Amino acid sequence: MPNRAPIVANPAGIGTFQELILGDNLDLSASGIANCPGIGVTFVNVTGVSTLPHCFINGQLSNVGLTTISAALFHTGQVIFNNQTNFSTTGGFGNISVGGTFNSLGISTVKTYRAANYAEEILYSTATTLNVTHTDGFGNLIYNSSPSGNVTFNLTVPTTDPLFYGRSLFYVFVFNQGGTPYIIDTVNINGTSKTINWVNGSAPSANASKKDLFTFNFINTNESSSNATDYIVLGNLINYGFGT
């Protein structure tokens, strides 16, 4: 028997049937289903869901636009939000509890952050020229196991992203110093050389065969832009006084 297209009952009235041709869309908007493309889509009616459509497709909850959900929503599979989703207490979820692992691949803006356990990724590098793009997600702690010269730190930050306007960035470097110690003596932001404002007004002296910790605070002094000239750089060195 040759393959046939799906049949939809009552498309025009009681007792009628219609065969859906390949490429057609199933539109049951009169029943409350809108913009659920293709066959094999199951509509889920959630009390309190408003504005744009929401469908279960291949076992995933896919949100095709901006949706405000004021009522509780329980879903055991993967949830995908293609655009913006409002989690505020006004017209939104309110509180969100994640029982498993929550992965955010983009930039998350959080007003208040509280964590019971926190583990930051470490970037390992022995290069004398270190290039870091802040949005690449390598972590803000850099470990140098065997410095071989003074280090130039090249930091790239977004210039047109409002999320970086009026913000500060913090980086920590740990040098496992050998017999000849080294420091970070040059900092560039987006290719522009920046003055390092060291604690006590002058570049510090590194410590041979010890662990030196450098901290750099990049403070954006402009609330409406994120250019290299907007940043001031504060630097410090702390020696913990123990050897390898």
N, C-alpha and C positions, 0 to 999 in steps of 0.2 A: 504494500500500500504506500503510495507516495506521501511525502511529508506535506502536511496541510498547515495553514495559518490558524491561530487561535480564533475561537468563536466567542462573541460577546452577546449575551442575552438582553433582549428588550432595549436595543439602542434607540428605537423610534416609537416603541409602544408595546403593549402587552402582546405576548405570543410571537414576537418577531426576533430574528437572529441575524447577525451580520458577521462576515468573515473579515478579520483584520489583515490587511496586506502588509508585507514586510516593509518597514520604514514608517508605518503609521504610529501615532502616539495614542495611548489610551487616556482619554480625558473624561474623568467622572466628576467634573467640577460641581455639577448639580448635587452631588452627594457629599460635597465638602472636600473633594480631592482635587488639587490643582497643581499643574506643572510637575507631575511625577512621570518622567519620560519613559517610554518603552514598556515592555511586558515584564512580569515578574516583580512588580513593585507593590508593596503592601503599605497602605496608609495606616498610620497609628494616630488615633485621636487622643491627645493629651489635654486635659482640662487646664485652661490658663495659657495655652500656647496661642500666640497671635501673630499677625503680620504675615511674613512670607512662608512658603510651603516647607514641609518637612516630611521625609519619606524614609522607609527602611529599604535599602537597596543592597542586595547580596550580603545580608547580615550586618550591615553597618548603618548607623544613623547618620545620614548626610544632610547637612543644613546648607541650602543653596544661597542663603543671604543673611541679612541681619534679622535676628529673631529675639524677641524678649519673652522669657518664660518666667512667669510669676509663681506657678505651682511646682510642686515636687515632680522631678522626672527621674525615673529609674531605668537604667539600661545596662545590661550585662556584657555587651560587646564593645566594639570600638566606636568612639564618637568622633566625628570629623566636623569641624566648623570651618567652612571655606572663607568666610569673611569675618565680620565683627560680631561678637556675641556679648550681650549685656549681663553681667553677673552682679549688678548693684542691688542694694536692698530696695531701691525704688524701681519697680517695674522689672525686676530681674530675679535671679535665683536667691540672692541673699547669701546664705552660708553654703559652702561646697565642701564635701568630705570625699577624699580620694582614698580608697582602701588599698589600692595597689600602687603601681609606679605611674607618676604623671610626667610625661615628656613634653617639653615646650621647645620647638625647634627655632622659634623666632625670638623676638624681644618681648618680655613680659613686664608690664608696669604694675607694681604693687605699692599701695599706699603704706601699709604696715606689714612687716614681714616677721614672722615668729617661727622658729624651727627648733625641734627637740634635738635633732641630729643634723649636722651639716658637713658635707665632704666636698671640697673644691678640687677640681682637676688641676694637675701640675704640668707645666710645660718644662721639659728638660732640654737644655741647650748649653753647649760649650763654645758657641760662636762668639767672635769678637764684634760682629755686627748682627744684631738681633732685630728682625723685622716682625712686628706683631700688628695685625688688624684687630681692633677691639671687638668687632662683631663676629669674629670667626669662632669664638667660644673655646679658646684653648685654656682658659683659666687665667687668673691674675697673679699667680705665684710661679716664678721661674727659678729653677734649680740649676746651678752651674757646678758640676762635680769637679772640674779641673780648669780654672781660668788660665788662659795663656796670654792675656793682654788686657788692657783697658777696653771696656765694652761701650759700643755705640748702640743706643736703644732707639729704634725708629718705630714710632707709634702712629698708626693710621686710625682716624676717627671719622664718623660721618659728618658731613658739613651741612646737609640739607634735611636731616632728620630732627624734628622738634623734640623727640625723646632725649636728645643730647644737649638741648638748650638749657643753660643754667644748671648743669650737672657737674659732679666731680667723679673722677676715676682714680682708682687706687691700685698700685702695683707693688709687689714685694719680690725682691731678688735675694736668693741665698747663695753665697759663694763659698765653696769648700776650698779655702785658700791653700796654696802650696808654699814652697820656700820663698817665692817672689809673689807678693800679694798684688791684686789689681782692684780697680774700682770701676764704676760706671761714670765716665767723664763727659759723655755727650748724649744729649736727648734731642730728638727731632720729632715734631708733630706734623704729619702730612708733608714731610720734606722740608719743613721750616725749622731752623735751629732755635732751640729754646734755652734760656738761661736757667740753670739749676740754682734755686735759692736754698743753699745748704743751711742746716742748723748751725748756729754760731758764726755764720757769715762766710765760711770758706770751705773748700773741698776737703773731705776728711782723709786721713791716712788709713790704708788698709792694714790688716794684721796677718802676718805670715803664719802659716800652719794653723790657722784658726777658722772659725765659722763667722763670716761677716754677713749681716742682714741689712740690705738696702731697702728703704721704702720711698716711694714717690707718689705724691698726691698731685693729680692734674686737676686744677680747679678752673672751670669755665666761668669767667667773670661776666659773661653776657647772657641775658635771659632770652634773647631772641635770635641767636645764631650759634654756630659751633665751628668757627674757623680757628686755624692755628694761632692767630694773633689774640684770640680770646682767652687762651689758657695761660695760667701761671703754673710753674712747676716747683714744688717744695720737696726737698730731698733730705734724707737722714741716713746715717749708718750706725748700726748697733753691733757691737762685738760681744759675743756671749762668752768668750774667754776660754773655750775648750777646744782641744785639738781634734784631729781626725779619729 
